[in-house]
C-alpha cells in the first residue's frame, strides 16, 4: 500500500514514525528487558558492583559507571496514586479513554512510576486501586538481514490494568 | 576590561496558524529584530544561534543554522549553530550567546528561534509531539502530548496545597487580557473568569484556556556586549546578569520532588541564577514564566520565590501577577495567549523583559529594573532561568 503523497514509500517501514521501541538485539542493548517481558517478567538492571537499581534498564550503572550489570525482577502489582483520563482528542495510535497514572510498585525505583492504564472503562478507576502489569503484542519490525532477506522481529509492550475485585 | 553581555534588540513575527514555511518565518523574525535596531546591518552580525526542535520532524530539515543564515543574508564568522532544548531553546541560545560574547569569542550574535508545527494533515503534529519525551519509556505510553502530564501535576497541587480551578482560570484570564492588544499574539481576545470556568474539558481538571495552543512562529534577538551596544542604540542597556539550566531526571520514574507539583529543579535553577545575578526573588519587578499550562505558572511563582510554596493559587487569583501586583507575570500574554513555537518562546520572553526594562512595553511595569525569564522543557525535564537588569553585575 502506498503512502498518500509519497508513493515511493510503497510497502516500506519508516522507523521515524514508529510509536514502539525497536527492541531487537541488532538495534538495542537492553533487548533482554523485552525478552523478559515476553515471559511476563517486569525487569530492570542492577549494578553488581555498587548495588544501584535504576529504571529503565541501562548498559552502564548511572551511579558508578560500572558495566557489570544483571537483570532483576520488579513487582508486577502496584496501586494507583493519581491518574488522568483523556476521553476526547486521544492521539493517533491510542484508544479512548487514554488513562495515565502515577503508580507505586512498593519498591525503589518504582515508588512513583508514570504508566498507562488499559482494560479500564472511563470513570471506573479510583485512587488507591490495585493494578497489575499486562503484556500485549505490538506490530513486528522488519529488519534487513543481508542475503537472508527481511525478517519480521516480534515485539511486545506493557501497561497496567485494574486487578479484578 | 570585562565584557558584559546585553540584549540589544529583538522582535517576532505574527504567531499562530501561519500560511508560511519555517524559513519564511525566520526571515520575518530577522527583519522584526533588525527593525528594532535601526543602526544594525546584517553584515555587522558575526554569530548565529538557531533554536528549533521540530525542524527535523515537521520540515525534514536538520543542520538548520546554515540554511537560516543563508535566508537571512548572514555570513557568520564566529559561530553558526543550532540548539535544541525544546521549550527552552531560545533561552538556551541566549545563554550560549552570553558566554560567547563575554569570553570574546563572538561580538554580535543573533539568536533566532522558530517552529513550523501545523503540517498539511494535523495528525502528524500530534503524533510527532510524542518525540518530546523519552520515546521508548514515556512517549510509548502516549505521554508526549502534554495535557495528561499537567493534569496529573494539577491534581497533585490541588491535593497537596488546596489550589482550586478558579486559581488556574485566573492565570488564563490575566494572560489573555495582556495579549488582547498584542498584534503578534495568536490569541487576541479578552477572557472573563466566567468564560474560563465554563470552557470545554481537555483532560480534567484542565479545560481549554488552561492549555497553550499549538503555534507556528519565530522570534530573534541580538546579544552583544555593552560597549558594542552603545554604538548601535541610545536605549538603556539591558544586561544578562545571570542564568542557570537544571535537569535532574526524566519523568517515567524518579521525578524530582515529593510529588509532581514539587519542582525541586526550578528551585535549584532559581537559587543558582539569583546567586550569579547577585539578586534575590524580592528584587524581581517583572517576570516571564513558562505558562504552557495555567498550573505551570501557579507552581512557578512559588518555586521562583515570589510567594510561599503552596500559595501560588492565591497569588495568581489575588491579581499579584497583574500590573500593580507584587510581580506582574507574562505581561505580553505568555505562552497561553501569544502562543508557543518552542524554540522561539525564550526569545519572545527575553524581548518582552528587555522592553520592560527600557520602559517601552505595551503593559509597562513601573520602575522595572530587574526582570526574569523562565522555561520548563518537555514534561518538566529541564528548567532554564535568565535574569536581566539595567545594571551589570558588580
Boltz contact constraints between the chains, C-beta under 6 A:
constraints:
  - contact:
      token1: [A, 21]
      token2: [B, 136]
      max_distance: 6.0
  - contact:
      token1: [A, 55]
      token2: [B, 253]
      max_distance: 6.0
  - contact:
      token1: [A, 56]
      token2: [B, 137]
      max_distance: 6.0
  - contact:
      token1: [A, 82]
      token2: [B, 152]
      max_distance: 6.0
  - contact:
      token1: [A, 82]
      token2: [B, 155]
      max_distance: 6.0
  - contact:
      token1: [A, 84]
      token2: [B, 148]
      max_distance: 6.0
  - contact:
      token1: [A, 84]
      token2: [B, 151]
      max_distance: 6.0
  - contact:
      token1: [A, 84]
      token2: [B, 152]
      max_distance: 6.0
  - contact:
      token1: [A, 84]
      token2: [B, 203]
      max_distance: 6.0
  - contact:
      token1: [A, 86]
      token2: [B, 148]
      max_distance: 6.0
  - contact:
      token1: [A, 86]
      token2: [B, 203]
      max_distance: 6.0
  - contact:
      token1: [A, 91]
      token2: [B, 126]
      max_distance: 6.0
  - contact:
      token1: [A, 91]
      token2: [B, 145]
      max_distance: 6.0
  - contact:
      token1: [A, 92]
      token2: [B, 123]
      max_distance: 6.0
  - contact:
      token1: [A, 92]
      token2: [B, 127]
      max_distance: 6.0
  - contact:
      token1: [A, 94]
      token2: [B, 142]
      max_distance: 6.0
  - contact:
      token1: [A, 98]
      token2: [B, 142]
      max_distance: 6.0
  - contact:
      token1: [A, 100]
      token2: [B, 148]
      max_distance: 6.0
  - contact:
      token1: [A, 109]
      token2: [B, 253]
      max_distance: 6.0
  - contact:
      token1: [A, 109]
      token2: [B, 254]
      max_distance: 6.0
  - contact:
      token1: [A, 110]
      token2: [B, 253]
      max_distance: 6.0
  - contact:
      token1: [A, 113]
      token2: [B, 253]
      max_distance: 6.0
  - contact:
      token1: [A, 114]
      token2: [B, 251]
      max_distance: 6.0
  - contact:
      token1: [A, 114]
      token2: [B, 252]
      max_distance: 6.0
  - contact:
      token1: [A, 116]
      token2: [B, 141]
      max_distance: 6.0
